[in-house]
Amino acid sequence: MLRRVSQWGLLPMQVKVFVTPKAGILDPQGKAVEQSLKSLGFKQVGSVKVGKYIVLELEASSADEARATARKMCEQLLTNPLIEDFTFEVDAG
């Protein structure tokens, strides 16, 4: 399969970022979802965390460069490091 390469030799990448509240941080939205599910009869539900899912399209020279860029984006803007954790996946599409 051929991949599109930019005029600067960069490859298109897709980064999927998953943001969740840190352990011990109050999550009122997660608690509301948990209680609603239980009231609908889903008694087997334990705790629920509600977070964010962010999809980024970017260009990078390698998957390692895309990972480093994604980490910086998460640390500088996409998450609040005091109350949120994050993970991400890079797809060198």
mmCIF file as gemmi writes it, N, C-alpha and C atoms, coordinates in Angstrom:
data_model
loop_
_atom_site.group_PDB
_atom_site.id
_atom_site.type_symbol
_atom_site.label_atom_id
_atom_site.label_alt_id
_atom_site.label_comp_id
_atom_site.label_asym_id
_atom_site.label_entity_id
_atom_site.label_seq_id
_atom_site.pdbx_PDB_ins_code
_atom_site.Cartn_x
_atom_site.Cartn_y
_atom_site.Cartn_z
_atom_site.occupancy
_atom_site.B_iso_or_equiv
_atom_site.pdbx_formal_charge
_atom_site.auth_seq_id
_atom_site.auth_asym_id
_atom_site.pdbx_PDB_model_num
ATOM 1 N N . MET Axp A 1 ? 0.832 -1.168 0 1 0 ? 1 A 1
ATOM 2 C CA . MET Axp A 1 ? 0 0 0 1 0 ? 1 A 1
ATOM 3 C C . MET Axp A 1 ? 0.884 1.241 0 1 0 ? 1 A 1
ATOM 4 N N . LEU Axp A 2 ? 0.563 2.194 -0.849 1 0 ? 2 A 1
ATOM 5 C CA . LEU Axp A 2 ? 1.326 3.433 -0.921 1 0 ? 2 A 1
ATOM 6 C C . LEU Axp A 2 ? 0.82 4.418 0.122 1 0 ? 2 A 1
ATOM 7 N N . ARG Axp A 3 ? 1.754 5.133 0.734 1 0 ? 3 A 1
ATOM 8 C CA . ARG Axp A 3 ? 1.375 6.17 1.702 1 0 ? 3 A 1
ATOM 9 C C . ARG Axp A 3 ? 1.738 7.519 1.115 1 0 ? 3 A 1
ATOM 10 N N . ARG Axp A 4 ? 0.862 8.48 1.343 1 0 ? 4 A 1
ATOM 11 C CA . ARG Axp A 4 ? 1.105 9.834 0.877 1 0 ? 4 A 1
ATOM 12 C C . ARG Axp A 4 ? 2.232 10.445 1.706 1 0 ? 4 A 1
ATOM 13 N N . VAL Axp A 5 ? 3.183 11.049 1.043 1 0 ? 5 A 1
ATOM 14 C CA . VAL Axp A 5 ? 4.295 11.722 1.703 1 0 ? 5 A 1
ATOM 15 C C . VAL Axp A 5 ? 4.241 13.186 1.319 1 0 ? 5 A 1
ATOM 16 N N . SER Axp A 6 ? 4.396 14.075 2.292 1 0 ? 6 A 1
ATOM 17 C CA . SER Axp A 6 ? 4.349 15.512 2.009 1 0 ? 6 A 1
ATOM 18 C C . SER Axp A 6 ? 5.578 15.925 1.218 1 0 ? 6 A 1
ATOM 19 N N . GLN Axp A 7 ? 5.542 17.135 0.729 1 0 ? 7 A 1
ATOM 20 C CA . GLN Axp A 7 ? 6.683 17.639 -0.048 1 0 ? 7 A 1
ATOM 21 C C . GLN Axp A 7 ? 7.954 17.731 0.786 1 0 ? 7 A 1
ATOM 22 N N . TRP Axp A 8 ? 7.825 17.696 2.112 1 0 ? 8 A 1
ATOM 23 C CA . TRP Axp A 8 ? 8.985 17.742 3.002 1 0 ? 8 A 1
ATOM 24 C C . TRP Axp A 8 ? 9.395 16.354 3.473 1 0 ? 8 A 1
ATOM 25 N N . GLY Axp A 9 ? 8.796 15.312 2.893 1 0 ? 9 A 1
ATOM 26 C CA . GLY Axp A 9 ? 9.149 13.944 3.252 1 0 ? 9 A 1
ATOM 27 C C . GLY Axp A 9 ? 8.51 13.443 4.534 1 0 ? 9 A 1
ATOM 28 N N . LEU Axp A 10 ? 7.457 14.118 4.991 1 0 ? 10 A 1
ATOM 29 C CA . LEU Axp A 10 ? 6.779 13.717 6.217 1 0 ? 10 A 1
ATOM 30 C C . LEU Axp A 10 ? 5.626 12.775 5.903 1 0 ? 10 A 1
ATOM 31 N N . LEU Axp A 11 ? 5.368 11.861 6.815 1 0 ? 11 A 1
ATOM 32 C CA . LEU Axp A 11 ? 4.304 10.871 6.637 1 0 ? 11 A 1
ATOM 33 C C . LEU Axp A 11 ? 3.065 11.272 7.435 1 0 ? 11 A 1
ATOM 34 N N . PRO Axp A 12 ? 1.885 10.981 6.912 1 0 ? 12 A 1
ATOM 35 C CA . PRO Axp A 12 ? 0.671 11.261 7.685 1 0 ? 12 A 1
ATOM 36 C C . PRO Axp A 12 ? 0.54 10.262 8.838 1 0 ? 12 A 1
ATOM 37 N N . MET Axp A 13 ? 0.183 10.761 9.992 1 0 ? 13 A 1
ATOM 38 C CA . MET Axp A 13 ? 0.014 9.933 11.188 1 0 ? 13 A 1
ATOM 39 C C . MET Axp A 13 ? -1.319 10.285 11.834 1 0 ? 13 A 1
ATOM 40 N N . GLN Axp A 14 ? -1.916 9.299 12.476 1 0 ? 14 A 1
ATOM 41 C CA . GLN Axp A 14 ? -3.105 9.552 13.276 1 0 ? 14 A 1
ATOM 42 C C . GLN Axp A 14 ? -2.767 9.21 14.718 1 0 ? 14 A 1
ATOM 43 N N . VAL Axp A 15 ? -3.066 10.133 15.611 1 0 ? 15 A 1
ATOM 44 C CA . VAL Axp A 15 ? -2.813 9.933 17.031 1 0 ? 15 A 1
ATOM 45 C C . VAL Axp A 15 ? -4.159 9.918 17.747 1 0 ? 15 A 1
ATOM 46 N N . LYS Axp A 16 ? -4.407 8.874 18.522 1 0 ? 16 A 1
ATOM 47 C CA . LYS Axp A 16 ? -5.625 8.758 19.324 1 0 ? 16 A 1
ATOM 48 C C . LYS Axp A 16 ? -5.231 8.942 20.785 1 0 ? 16 A 1
ATOM 49 N N . VAL Axp A 17 ? -5.793 9.975 21.407 1 0 ? 17 A 1
ATOM 50 C CA . VAL Axp A 17 ? -5.466 10.318 22.788 1 0 ? 17 A 1
ATOM 51 C C . VAL Axp A 17 ? -6.653 9.981 23.688 1 0 ? 17 A 1
ATOM 52 N N . PHE Axp A 18 ? -6.377 9.292 24.796 1 0 ? 18 A 1
ATOM 53 C CA . PHE Axp A 18 ? -7.39 8.915 25.769 1 0 ? 18 A 1
ATOM 54 C C . PHE Axp A 18 ? -7.066 9.623 27.081 1 0 ? 18 A 1
ATOM 55 N N . VAL Axp A 19 ? -7.99 10.444 27.563 1 0 ? 19 A 1
ATOM 56 C CA . VAL Axp A 19 ? -7.777 11.225 28.776 1 0 ? 19 A 1
ATOM 57 C C . VAL Axp A 19 ? -8.797 10.785 29.824 1 0 ? 19 A 1
ATOM 58 N N . THR Axp A 20 ? -8.325 10.473 31.029 1 0 ? 20 A 1
ATOM 59 C CA . THR Axp A 20 ? -9.215 10.058 32.119 1 0 ? 20 A 1
ATOM 60 C C . THR Axp A 20 ? -8.84 10.791 33.404 1 0 ? 20 A 1
ATOM 61 N N . PRO Axp A 21 ? -9.797 10.914 34.323 1 0 ? 21 A 1
ATOM 62 C CA . PRO Axp A 21 ? -9.461 11.509 35.62 1 0 ? 21 A 1
ATOM 63 C C . PRO Axp A 21 ? -8.458 10.614 36.353 1 0 ? 21 A 1
ATOM 64 N N . LYS Axp A 22 ? -7.539 11.239 37.069 1 0 ? 22 A 1
ATOM 65 C CA . LYS Axp A 22 ? -6.59 10.462 37.883 1 0 ? 22 A 1
ATOM 66 C C . LYS Axp A 22 ? -7.334 9.75 39.003 1 0 ? 22 A 1
ATOM 67 N N . ALA Axp A 23 ? -6.742 8.673 39.474 1 0 ? 23 A 1
ATOM 68 C CA . ALA Axp A 23 ? -7.305 7.94 40.614 1 0 ? 23 A 1
ATOM 69 C C . ALA Axp A 23 ? -7.434 8.891 41.793 1 0 ? 23 A 1
ATOM 70 N N . GLY Axp A 24 ? -8.565 8.838 42.461 1 0 ? 24 A 1
ATOM 71 C CA . GLY Axp A 24 ? -8.78 9.679 43.63 1 0 ? 24 A 1
ATOM 72 C C . GLY Axp A 24 ? -9.377 11.037 43.326 1 0 ? 24 A 1
ATOM 73 N N . ILE Axp A 25 ? -9.494 11.386 42.046 1 0 ? 25 A 1
ATOM 74 C CA . ILE Axp A 25 ? -10.081 12.672 41.655 1 0 ? 25 A 1
ATOM 75 C C . ILE Axp A 25 ? -11.584 12.488 41.487 1 0 ? 25 A 1
ATOM 76 N N . LEU Axp A 26 ? -12.358 13.389 42.059 1 0 ? 26 A 1
ATOM 77 C CA . LEU Axp A 26 ? -13.806 13.341 41.954 1 0 ? 26 A 1
ATOM 78 C C . LEU Axp A 26 ? -14.231 13.435 40.486 1 0 ? 26 A 1
ATOM 79 N N . ASP Axp A 27 ? -15.11 12.528 40.065 1 0 ? 27 A 1
ATOM 80 C CA . ASP Axp A 27 ? -15.61 12.491 38.689 1 0 ? 27 A 1
ATOM 81 C C . ASP Axp A 27 ? -17.141 12.494 38.732 1 0 ? 27 A 1
ATOM 82 N N . PRO Axp A 28 ? -17.75 13.671 38.889 1 0 ? 28 A 1
ATOM 83 C CA . PRO Axp A 28 ? -19.204 13.718 39.025 1 0 ? 28 A 1
ATOM 84 C C . PRO Axp A 28 ? -19.944 13.185 37.799 1 0 ? 28 A 1
ATOM 85 N N . GLN Axp A 29 ? -19.405 13.388 36.625 1 0 ? 29 A 1
ATOM 86 C CA . GLN Axp A 29 ? -20.057 12.87 35.419 1 0 ? 29 A 1
ATOM 87 C C . GLN Axp A 29 ? -20.008 11.34 35.402 1 0 ? 29 A 1
ATOM 88 N N . GLY Axp A 30 ? -18.878 10.773 35.764 1 0 ? 30 A 1
ATOM 89 C CA . GLY Axp A 30 ? -18.76 9.316 35.849 1 0 ? 30 A 1
ATOM 90 C C . GLY Axp A 30 ? -19.713 8.745 36.884 1 0 ? 30 A 1
ATOM 91 N N . LYS Axp A 31 ? -19.839 9.42 38.035 1 0 ? 31 A 1
ATOM 92 C CA . LYS Axp A 31 ? -20.751 8.972 39.083 1 0 ? 31 A 1
ATOM 93 C C . LYS Axp A 31 ? -22.199 9.02 38.6 1 0 ? 31 A 1
ATOM 94 N N . ALA Axp A 32 ? -22.565 10.073 37.864 1 0 ? 32 A 1
ATOM 95 C CA . ALA Axp A 32 ? -23.928 10.195 37.33 1 0 ? 32 A 1
ATOM 96 C C . ALA Axp A 32 ? -24.225 9.077 36.332 1 0 ? 32 A 1
ATOM 97 N N . VAL Axp A 33 ? -23.259 8.771 35.471 1 0 ? 33 A 1
ATOM 98 C CA . VAL Axp A 33 ? -23.444 7.683 34.503 1 0 ? 33 A 1
ATOM 99 C C . VAL Axp A 33 ? -23.577 6.351 35.237 1 0 ? 33 A 1
ATOM 100 N N . GLU Axp A 34 ? -22.724 6.137 36.228 1 0 ? 34 A 1
ATOM 101 C CA . GLU Axp A 34 ? -22.779 4.897 37.016 1 0 ? 34 A 1
ATOM 102 C C . GLU Axp A 34 ? -24.157 4.714 37.653 1 0 ? 34 A 1
ATOM 103 N N . GLN Axp A 35 ? -24.665 5.754 38.312 1 0 ? 35 A 1
ATOM 104 C CA . GLN Axp A 35 ? -25.967 5.671 38.974 1 0 ? 35 A 1
ATOM 105 C C . GLN Axp A 35 ? -27.096 5.47 37.963 1 0 ? 35 A 1
ATOM 106 N N . SER Axp A 36 ? -27.003 6.127 36.822 1 0 ? 36 A 1
ATOM 107 C CA . SER Axp A 36 ? -28.038 5.976 35.792 1 0 ? 36 A 1
ATOM 108 C C . SER Axp A 36 ? -28.057 4.564 35.231 1 0 ? 36 A 1
ATOM 109 N N . LEU Axp A 37 ? -26.879 4.005 34.981 1 0 ? 37 A 1
ATOM 110 C CA . LEU Axp A 37 ? -26.824 2.634 34.477 1 0 ? 37 A 1
ATOM 111 C C . LEU Axp A 37 ? -27.435 1.662 35.482 1 0 ? 37 A 1
ATOM 112 N N . LYS Axp A 38 ? -27.106 1.85 36.75 1 0 ? 38 A 1
ATOM 113 C CA . LYS Axp A 38 ? -27.659 0.973 37.791 1 0 ? 38 A 1
ATOM 114 C C . LYS Axp A 38 ? -29.175 1.124 37.884 1 0 ? 38 A 1
ATOM 115 N N . SER Axp A 39 ? -29.68 2.361 37.735 1 0 ? 39 A 1
ATOM 116 C CA . SER Axp A 39 ? -31.133 2.563 37.804 1 0 ? 39 A 1
ATOM 117 C C . SER Axp A 39 ? -31.838 1.961 36.587 1 0 ? 39 A 1
ATOM 118 N N . LEU Axp A 40 ? -31.112 1.753 35.506 1 0 ? 40 A 1
ATOM 119 C CA . LEU Axp A 40 ? -31.669 1.109 34.32 1 0 ? 40 A 1
ATOM 120 C C . LEU Axp A 40 ? -31.585 -0.415 34.392 1 0 ? 40 A 1
ATOM 121 N N . GLY Axp A 41 ? -31.057 -0.928 35.505 1 0 ? 41 A 1
ATOM 122 C CA . GLY Axp A 41 ? -31.014 -2.369 35.688 1 0 ? 41 A 1
ATOM 123 C C . GLY Axp A 41 ? -29.656 -3 35.456 1 0 ? 41 A 1
ATOM 124 N N . PHE Axp A 42 ? -28.651 -2.209 35.162 1 0 ? 42 A 1
ATOM 125 C CA . PHE Axp A 42 ? -27.307 -2.751 34.953 1 0 ? 42 A 1
ATOM 126 C C . PHE Axp A 42 ? -26.576 -2.803 36.292 1 0 ? 42 A 1
ATOM 127 N N . LYS Axp A 43 ? -27.01 -3.708 37.143 1 0 ? 43 A 1
ATOM 128 C CA . LYS Axp A 43 ? -26.494 -3.794 38.518 1 0 ? 43 A 1
ATOM 129 C C . LYS Axp A 43 ? -25.037 -4.247 38.58 1 0 ? 43 A 1
ATOM 130 N N . GLN Axp A 44 ? -24.555 -4.879 37.514 1 0 ? 44 A 1
ATOM 131 C CA . GLN Axp A 44 ? -23.185 -5.394 37.512 1 0 ? 44 A 1
ATOM 132 C C . GLN Axp A 44 ? -22.136 -4.3 37.29 1 0 ? 44 A 1
ATOM 133 N N . VAL Axp A 45 ? -22.569 -3.072 37.01 1 0 ? 45 A 1
ATOM 134 C CA . VAL Axp A 45 ? -21.634 -1.975 36.765 1 0 ? 45 A 1
ATOM 135 C C . VAL Axp A 45 ? -20.952 -1.578 38.067 1 0 ? 45 A 1
ATOM 136 N N . GLY Axp A 46 ? -19.628 -1.478 38.007 1 0 ? 46 A 1
ATOM 137 C CA . GLY Axp A 46 ? -18.858 -0.989 39.15 1 0 ? 46 A 1
ATOM 138 C C . GLY Axp A 46 ? -18.707 0.508 39.024 1 0 ? 46 A 1
ATOM 139 N N . SER Axp A 47 ? -17.507 0.979 39.09 1 0 ? 47 A 1
ATOM 140 C CA . SER Axp A 47 ? -17.299 2.416 38.945 1 0 ? 47 A 1
ATOM 141 C C . SER Axp A 47 ? -17.186 2.785 37.468 1 0 ? 47 A 1
ATOM 142 N N . VAL Axp A 48 ? -17.506 4.018 37.163 1 0 ? 48 A 1
ATOM 143 C CA . VAL Axp A 48 ? -17.442 4.539 35.795 1 0 ? 48 A 1
ATOM 144 C C . VAL Axp A 48 ? -16.587 5.803 35.807 1 0 ? 48 A 1
ATOM 145 N N . LYS Axp A 49 ? -15.698 5.915 34.853 1 0 ? 49 A 1
ATOM 146 C CA . LYS Axp A 49 ? -14.933 7.142 34.641 1 0 ? 49 A 1
ATOM 147 C C . LYS Axp A 49 ? -15.302 7.691 33.277 1 0 ? 49 A 1
ATOM 148 N N . VAL Axp A 50 ? -15.546 8.977 33.21 1 0 ? 50 A 1
ATOM 149 C CA . VAL Axp A 50 ? -15.84 9.631 31.941 1 0 ? 50 A 1
ATOM 150 C C . VAL Axp A 50 ? -14.646 10.514 31.606 1 0 ? 50 A 1
ATOM 151 N N . GLY Axp A 51 ? -14.135 10.356 30.395 1 0 ? 51 A 1
ATOM 152 C CA . GLY Axp A 51 ? -12.976 11.12 29.979 1 0 ? 51 A 1
ATOM 153 C C . GLY Axp A 51 ? -13.169 11.734 28.611 1 0 ? 51 A 1
ATOM 154 N N . LYS Axp A 52 ? -12.053 11.94 27.94 1 0 ? 52 A 1
ATOM 155 C CA . LYS Axp A 52 ? -12.052 12.535 26.606 1 0 ? 52 A 1
ATOM 156 C C . LYS Axp A 52 ? -11.316 11.611 25.644 1 0 ? 52 A 1
ATOM 157 N N . TYR Axp A 53 ? -11.767 11.64 24.393 1 0 ? 53 A 1
ATOM 158 C CA . TYR Axp A 53 ? -11.112 10.9 23.312 1 0 ? 53 A 1
ATOM 159 C C . TYR Axp A 53 ? -10.819 11.919 22.226 1 0 ? 53 A 1
ATOM 160 N N . ILE Axp A 54 ? -9.554 12.089 21.878 1 0 ? 54 A 1
ATOM 161 C CA . ILE Axp A 54 ? -9.125 13.105 20.92 1 0 ? 54 A 1
ATOM 162 C C . ILE Axp A 54 ? -8.383 12.41 19.791 1 0 ? 54 A 1
ATOM 163 N N . VAL Axp A 55 ? -8.747 12.722 18.544 1 0 ? 55 A 1
ATOM 164 C CA . VAL Axp A 55 ? -8.058 12.169 17.378 1 0 ? 55 A 1
ATOM 165 C C . VAL Axp A 55 ? -7.338 13.306 16.674 1 0 ? 55 A 1
ATOM 166 N N . LEU Axp A 56 ? -6.04 13.139 16.5 1 0 ? 56 A 1
ATOM 167 C CA . LEU Axp A 56 ? -5.205 14.149 15.842 1 0 ? 56 A 1
ATOM 168 C C . LEU Axp A 56 ? -4.652 13.587 14.541 1 0 ? 56 A 1
ATOM 169 N N . GLU Axp A 57 ? -4.682 14.373 13.5 1 0 ? 57 A 1
ATOM 170 C CA . GLU Axp A 57 ? -4.002 14.043 12.249 1 0 ? 57 A 1
ATOM 171 C C . GLU Axp A 57 ? -2.772 14.943 12.196 1 0 ? 57 A 1
ATOM 172 N N . LEU Axp A 58 ? -1.603 14.348 12.04 1 0 ? 58 A 1
ATOM 173 C CA . LEU Axp A 58 ? -0.384 15.148 11.937 1 0 ? 58 A 1
ATOM 174 C C . LEU Axp A 58 ? 0.593 14.49 10.992 1 0 ? 58 A 1
ATOM 175 N N . GLU Axp A 59 ? 1.619 15.233 10.643 1 0 ? 59 A 1
ATOM 176 C CA . GLU Axp A 59 ? 2.674 14.699 9.791 1 0 ? 59 A 1
ATOM 177 C C . GLU Axp A 59 ? 3.966 14.652 10.592 1 0 ? 59 A 1
ATOM 178 N N . ALA Axp A 60 ? 4.711 13.571 10.414 1 0 ? 60 A 1
ATOM 179 C CA . ALA Axp A 60 ? 5.971 13.393 11.127 1 0 ? 60 A 1
ATOM 180 C C . ALA Axp A 60 ? 6.902 12.544 10.283 1 0 ? 60 A 1
ATOM 181 N N . SER Axp A 61 ? 8.177 12.615 10.589 1 0 ? 61 A 1
ATOM 182 C CA . SER Axp A 61 ? 9.157 11.841 9.825 1 0 ? 61 A 1
ATOM 183 C C . SER Axp A 61 ? 9.19 10.379 10.254 1 0 ? 61 A 1
ATOM 184 N N . SER Axp A 62 ? 8.663 10.095 11.47 1 0 ? 62 A 1
ATOM 185 C CA . SER Axp A 62 ? 8.633 8.717 11.971 1 0 ? 62 A 1
ATOM 186 C C . SER Axp A 62 ? 7.568 8.593 13.054 1 0 ? 62 A 1
ATOM 187 N N . ALA Axp A 63 ? 7.238 7.357 13.393 1 0 ? 63 A 1
ATOM 188 C CA . ALA Axp A 63 ? 6.285 7.121 14.482 1 0 ? 63 A 1
ATOM 189 C C . ALA Axp A 63 ? 6.859 7.62 15.81 1 0 ? 63 A 1
ATOM 190 N N . ASP Axp A 64 ? 8.175 7.491 15.994 1 0 ? 64 A 1
ATOM 191 C CA . ASP Axp A 64 ? 8.796 7.986 17.229 1 0 ? 64 A 1
ATOM 192 C C . ASP Axp A 64 ? 8.638 9.498 17.349 1 0 ? 64 A 1
ATOM 193 N N . GLU Axp A 65 ? 8.809 10.207 16.24 1 0 ? 65 A 1
ATOM 194 C CA . GLU Axp A 65 ? 8.641 11.662 16.262 1 0 ? 65 A 1
ATOM 195 C C . GLU Axp A 65 ? 7.177 12.012 16.56 1 0 ? 65 A 1
ATOM 196 N N . ALA Axp A 66 ? 6.239 11.271 15.97 1 0 ? 66 A 1
ATOM 197 C CA . ALA Axp A 66 ? 4.815 11.513 16.222 1 0 ? 66 A 1
ATOM 198 C C . ALA Axp A 66 ? 4.492 11.276 17.697 1 0 ? 66 A 1
ATOM 199 N N . ARG Axp A 67 ? 5.078 10.231 18.291 1 0 ? 67 A 1
ATOM 200 C CA . ARG Axp A 67 ? 4.85 9.957 19.717 1 0 ? 67 A 1
ATOM 201 C C . ARG Axp A 67 ? 5.39 11.093 20.583 1 0 ? 67 A 1
ATOM 202 N N . ALA Axp A 68 ? 6.567 11.575 20.267 1 0 ? 68 A 1
ATOM 203 C CA . ALA Axp A 68 ? 7.153 12.676 21.049 1 0 ? 68 A 1
ATOM 204 C C . ALA Axp A 68 ? 6.305 13.94 20.921 1 0 ? 68 A 1
ATOM 205 N N . THR Axp A 69 ? 5.823 14.22 19.728 1 0 ? 69 A 1
ATOM 206 C CA . THR Axp A 69 ? 4.972 15.383 19.509 1 0 ? 69 A 1
ATOM 207 C C . THR Axp A 69 ? 3.654 15.234 20.258 1 0 ? 69 A 1
ATOM 208 N N . ALA Axp A 70 ? 3.051 14.055 20.187 1 0 ? 70 A 1
ATOM 209 C CA . ALA Axp A 70 ? 1.785 13.813 20.879 1 0 ? 70 A 1
ATOM 210 C C . ALA Axp A 70 ? 1.954 13.974 22.389 1 0 ? 70 A 1
ATOM 211 N N . ARG Axp A 71 ? 3.04 13.457 22.936 1 0 ? 71 A 1
ATOM 212 C CA . ARG Axp A 71 ? 3.29 13.587 24.374 1 0 ? 71 A 1
ATOM 213 C C . ARG Axp A 71 ? 3.378 15.069 24.762 1 0 ? 71 A 1
ATOM 214 N N . LYS Axp A 72 ? 4.108 15.868 23.982 1 0 ? 72 A 1
ATOM 215 C CA . LYS Axp A 72 ? 4.22 17.305 24.267 1 0 ? 72 A 1
ATOM 216 C C . LYS Axp A 72 ? 2.859 17.986 24.201 1 0 ? 72 A 1
ATOM 217 N N . MET Axp A 73 ? 2.05 17.628 23.195 1 0 ? 73 A 1
ATOM 218 C CA . MET Axp A 73 ? 0.709 18.213 23.057 1 0 ? 73 A 1
ATOM 219 C C . MET Axp A 73 ? -0.136 17.905 24.287 1 0 ? 73 A 1
ATOM 220 N N . CYS Axp A 74 ? -0.071 16.661 24.743 1 0 ? 74 A 1
ATOM 221 C CA . CYS Axp A 74 ? -0.842 16.252 25.921 1 0 ? 74 A 1
ATOM 222 C C . CYS Axp A 74 ? -0.385 16.996 27.166 1 0 ? 74 A 1
ATOM 223 N N . GLU Axp A 75 ? 0.921 17.085 27.347 1 0 ? 75 A 1
ATOM 224 C CA . GLU Axp A 75 ? 1.467 17.72 28.536 1 0 ? 75 A 1
ATOM 225 C C . GLU Axp A 75 ? 1.244 19.227 28.554 1 0 ? 75 A 1
ATOM 226 N N . GLN Axp A 76 ? 1.244 19.865 27.365 1 0 ? 76 A 1
ATOM 227 C CA . GLN Axp A 76 ? 1.163 21.321 27.303 1 0 ? 76 A 1
ATOM 228 C C . GLN Axp A 76 ? -0.247 21.866 27.125 1 0 ? 76 A 1
ATOM 229 N N . LEU Axp A 77 ? -1.172 21.073 26.54 1 0 ? 77 A 1
ATOM 230 C CA . LEU Axp A 77 ? -2.487 21.635 26.257 1 0 ? 77 A 1
ATOM 231 C C . LEU Axp A 77 ? -3.656 20.674 26.461 1 0 ? 77 A 1
ATOM 232 N N . LEU Axp A 78 ? -3.532 19.465 25.969 1 0 ? 78 A 1
ATOM 233 C CA . LEU Axp A 78 ? -4.696 18.579 25.886 1 0 ? 78 A 1
ATOM 234 C C . LEU Axp A 78 ? -5.156 18.014 27.227 1 0 ? 78 A 1
ATOM 235 N N . THR Axp A 79 ? -4.3 18.015 28.227 1 0 ? 79 A 1
ATOM 236 C CA . THR Axp A 79 ? -4.676 17.476 29.539 1 0 ? 79 A 1
ATOM 237 C C . THR Axp A 79 ? -4.265 18.436 30.646 1 0 ? 79 A 1
ATOM 238 N N . ASN Axp A 80 ? -4.904 18.257 31.783 1 0 ? 80 A 1
ATOM 239 C CA . ASN Axp A 80 ? -4.511 18.953 32.999 1 0 ? 80 A 1
ATOM 240 C C . ASN Axp A 80 ? -3.755 17.941 33.85 1 0 ? 80 A 1
ATOM 241 N N . PRO Axp A 81 ? -2.433 18.029 33.901 1 0 ? 81 A 1
ATOM 242 C CA . PRO Axp A 81 ? -1.637 16.998 34.58 1 0 ? 81 A 1
ATOM 243 C C . PRO Axp A 81 ? -1.907 16.879 36.081 1 0 ? 81 A 1
ATOM 244 N N . LEU Axp A 82 ? -2.555 17.859 36.669 1 0 ? 82 A 1
ATOM 245 C CA . LEU Axp A 82 ? -2.87 17.773 38.094 1 0 ? 82 A 1
ATOM 246 C C . LEU Axp A 82 ? -4.027 16.817 38.367 1 0 ? 82 A 1
ATOM 247 N N . ILE Axp A 83 ? -4.958 16.693 37.411 1 0 ? 83 A 1
ATOM 248 C CA . ILE Axp A 83 ? -6.159 15.889 37.662 1 0 ? 83 A 1
ATOM 249 C C . ILE Axp A 83 ? -6.44 14.833 36.602 1 0 ? 83 A 1
ATOM 250 N N . GLU Axp A 84 ? -5.638 14.797 35.517 1 0 ? 84 A 1
ATOM 251 C CA . GLU Axp A 84 ? -5.92 13.859 34.429 1 0 ? 84 A 1
ATOM 252 C C . GLU Axp A 84 ? -4.69 13.035 34.065 1 0 ? 84 A 1
ATOM 253 N N . ASP Axp A 85 ? -4.95 11.786 33.663 1 0 ? 85 A 1
ATOM 254 C CA . ASP Axp A 85 ? -3.947 10.904 33.08 1 0 ? 85 A 1
ATOM 255 C C . ASP Axp A 85 ? -4.249 10.782 31.599 1 0 ? 85 A 1
ATOM 256 N N . PHE Axp A 86 ? -3.231 10.395 30.825 1 0 ? 86 A 1
ATOM 257 C CA . PHE Axp A 86 ? -3.474 10.188 29.4 1 0 ? 86 A 1
ATOM 258 C C . PHE Axp A 86 ? -2.648 9.028 28.877 1 0 ? 86 A 1
ATOM 259 N N . THR Axp A 87 ? -3.164 8.426 27.837 1 0 ? 87 A 1
ATOM 260 C CA . THR Axp A 87 ? -2.423 7.461 27.025 1 0 ? 87 A 1
ATOM 261 C C . THR Axp A 87 ? -2.729 7.819 25.584 1 0 ? 87 A 1
ATOM 262 N N . PHE Axp A 88 ? -1.911 7.311 24.664 1 0 ? 88 A 1
ATOM 263 C CA . PHE Axp A 88 ? -2.196 7.567 23.261 1 0 ? 88 A 1
ATOM 264 C C . PHE Axp A 88 ? -1.649 6.454 22.4 1 0 ? 88 A 1
ATOM 265 N N . GLU Axp A 89 ? -2.198 6.366 21.199 1 0 ? 89 A 1
ATOM 266 C CA . GLU Axp A 89 ? -1.762 5.397 20.186 1 0 ? 89 A 1
ATOM 267 C C . GLU Axp A 89 ? -1.411 6.169 18.932 1 0 ? 89 A 1
ATOM 268 N N . VAL Axp A 90 ? -0.362 5.742 18.249 1 0 ? 90 A 1
ATOM 269 C CA . VAL Axp A 90 ? 0.02 6.348 16.974 1 0 ? 90 A 1
ATOM 270 C C . VAL Axp A 90 ? -0.172 5.328 15.868 1 0 ? 90 A 1
ATOM 271 N N . ASP Axp A 91 ? -0.918 5.729 14.86 1 0 ? 91 A 1
ATOM 272 C CA . ASP Axp A 91 ? -1.13 4.882 13.691 1 0 ? 91 A 1
ATOM 273 C C . ASP Axp A 91 ? -0.414 5.535 12.525 1 0 ? 91 A 1
ATOM 274 N N . ALA Axp A 92 ? 0.651 4.897 12.071 1 0 ? 92 A 1
ATOM 275 C CA . ALA Axp A 92 ? 1.427 5.435 10.946 1 0 ? 92 A 1
ATOM 276 C C . ALA Axp A 92 ? 0.716 5.021 9.651 1 0 ? 92 A 1
ATOM 277 N N . GLY Axp A 93 ? -0.478 5.58 9.468 1 0 ? 93 A 1
ATOM 278 C CA . GLY Axp A 93 ? -1.381 5.247 8.382 1 0 ? 93 A 1
ATOM 279 C C . GLY Axp A 93 ? -0.829 5.358 7.043 1 0 ? 93 A 1
